[in-house]
């Protein structure tokens, strides 16, 4: 596929062990150029949907990887969707350990400015479209989301959470809407230091891996940033976004409620796949959110 799409013979191929839904390969070409091949293994949606979301982001000036092609390939366990991408410019934030606190603040302000652009992308419905192309309504999404999260109580118990912690976590579900003021907006869904690339000027040069994109409230995006970048990261992002403050008790509570809601599914997932380290890490994030509640 690489040779057919790019027109060059691959010189090397390494599997990238990262993520849960996709099988990813780094393919080296002549001239030190690299491309990435992503094979859909599990999870929701096809790469066509992800590519559509990336194009919507790019249209408002959010830097995304160059898409070289999308195809389907036959494997031993059926046909799989495949996406071929050019390598992202510059370096992932997680690979850089020489940044000062001031430098990191510049990066996060830049990320907040990109989120402001994403907030301008109004979506045709909630979450993601189904196989028939229709989108869930806010009421439908809320009903299904709460039903699915409540069904994950056994996983939360297995993760070592107390009955009181679980009850408080489930209490936050009554505040779930998934919608945004003025309607749902485009969300990346997985903003972490491995997916944020920065250039020499400390500006964000690319946001990669849009596999968890969805239409919803940017509040959920900010809660996820709080989880993956911490207090300082969220403060910088809010500065670039131009709204919200963790010194505001009402806003802080909204962020904590949103993170608690997200963590139910994350913890349940790691319990189901037997990832003990992931369970421990995500339980810690949930308890941090609960401490604010």
WOLINQUI-V477303 format. One record per pair of residues at least 12 apart in sequence whose ideal C-beta (glycine too) atoms are under 6 Angstrom apart, sorted by the first residue. I is the first residue (numbers start at 1). J is the second residue. Records with the same first field share a line. If there is no record, write none. Layout:
I: J + J
This chain:
2: 27
5: 68 + 69 + 84
8: 29
10: 27
11: 28 + 30
12: 28
13: 25 + 27
14: 26
21: 42 + 43 + 211
22: 38 + 40
23: 39 + 41
24: 38
25: 37
34: 87
35: 86
36: 85
37: 84
38: 83
39: 80 + 82
40: 80 + 81
46: 81
47: 70 + 81 + 83
50: 210
51: 67 + 70
53: 210 + 213
54: 210
56: 121 + 186
60: 117 + 120 + 121
61: 117
62: 114 + 117
63: 205 + 206
65: 85 + 86 + 88 + 208
66: 86
68: 84 + 86
69: 84
70: 83
88: 197 + 206 + 208
89: 205 + 206
90: 197 + 198 + 199 + 205
92: 194 + 197
93: 193 + 196 + 198
94: 193 + 194
103: 202
105: 236
106: 202
107: 198 + 202
108: 233 + 236 + 237
109: 236 + 239 + 240
110: 203 + 204
111: 204 + 237
112: 237 + 240 + 241
113: 240
114: 204
115: 241
116: 241
118: 186
119: 185 + 218
121: 185 + 186
122: 183
123: 184 + 186 + 215
126: 138 + 141 + 178 + 184 + 215
127: 141 + 214
128: 214
138: 179
141: 178
146: 173
149: 173 + 264
152: 264 + 268
155: 268 + 271
158: 271
159: 267 + 271 + 279 + 283
168: 290
169: 260
172: 257 + 260 + 261
175: 257
176: 261
178: 216
179: 217
180: 217
184: 215 + 216
185: 218
187: 214 + 216 + 221
189: 212 + 213 + 214
190: 212
191: 225
192: 228
195: 208 + 209
219: 258
220: 258
223: 255 + 258 + 259
225: 237
226: 255
227: 259 + 285
252: 292
256: 289 + 292 + 293
259: 289
260: 289
263: 282 + 285 + 286
266: 282
267: 282
270: 282
